[in-house]
Amino acid sequence: MIDWDKVDELRNDIGEDDFGEVVDLFLEEVEEAMEELRAGLPGDKIECCLHFLKGSALNLGFSSFSELCAKGESAAAGGDHASIDLCEIVQTYEASKVAFLKTLENRSVV
């Protein structure tokens, strides 16, 4: 669900203080995009939203969530909006966020 090697790499690259800021910014921006998805975006906006979420998720190691966003983005690009499981995307994000925050507290810089 979470690629902890990616998380550790980012934390080591930018430092502990900046890492906390990046996590806060990530959560804030992703929460805003998730609210848009939950509220129902028009078909022509879903692809862009999922692209943003995919990239953000990759940067912070949310691998399962990113994969679902990539799959949805691809489907949206092909006009197949019906095959996008927004509930699964939302649930995977929520589960990933819980796992990330819970485990992050117990991890130190490696």
Secondary structure, DSSP 8 states (H G I E B T S, - for coil): ---HHHHHHHHHHH-HHHHHHHHHHHHHHHHHHHHHHHH---HHHHHHHHHHHHHHHHHTT-HHHHHHHHHHHHHHHTT-GGG--HHHHHHHHHHHHHHHHHHHTT----
